[in-house]
Amino acid sequence: MRSTPMIWRLLPLAVGGTALALSSQAGHGQNGPEFEVAQIYFELNDTDGDLGIHGLIDGDAWKSLEIEGPGEQELMNVWLRTSLRKQGLTEFFFESAEPPFDEVSPETFLRRFKPGIYEIEAVTLDGVEYEEEARVSHVLAGPPRNVTVNGKPAASNCDGDLPVVSGPVTIDWAPVTMSHPTIGTRNVPVSVTQYQFVCEIDRDGRVPDEVIFSVTLPASRTQFTCPAEVTSLSVDGEVKYEIITKLDNNNQTAIESCFELE
């Protein structure tokens, strides 16, 4: 049986940033109330080479939900049944499969999910219709450049020669200012709303067998020092880290790498 991972979460204020509220990129509903959150966005793992489409919808309890893409293409229709229909759902998150690019190329994926207005409609338990529009963009953040680990160049992934460092370990990267150079809408200026820095440690079957640390940073913050209480839990000295760049259109681009502790 897999044991429960040990998970840390820090608020942005704890690292000197301004707290960033989860904001909707939705437009105003035309014929009904608005959702509190209505987001449809892409997530790119630039290191592994895969893309997925995600959605986050939150509001009053509903019993049915429908999402249509551009041209009224129906993408999702959710109908609650029996006891769940009486209770209703509020927050709803989905994440598509993310096959590697040698199975589904970025061009093929983005043709499936065209940019433009996606309509989200729901019916509440009281029979009130919610309608919202979420604008989906093919502008994806370029990967952070000039990533260093205690001043040493970062490895391109966790399979190569990893930088060997002693603690404390600080990861630096250059601010992301342009869209991805090869995927989606290429080489245009972008606006970053936040970075997310994640550390993952595989403890080789020990308890806990996995440690995950995550912190949200403001767009002005492009370095983070991994807490010693996290890195010290590594069994073999290897620590995996991830930098996720989130744009104002909610699209996210992630890179992954590792380092070794002396």
Protein Blocks (a to p, Z undefined) as FASTA:
>chain_A
ZZddddddddfklnopacdddddfbdcdfkbccdfbdcddddddfknopadddddddddd
dfbdcdddehhiafbdcddehjlmmnopabdcdddddddfklmcfklmmmmmcgdddddd
dddfkopacdddddddfbdcdddehiaeehiacdfblkbccddddddddddddddfbdcf
kgcjehiacddfbdcddddddeehpacfbdcddddddfklccdcddfklmmmpmnlpacd
ddddddfkopacddddddddZZ
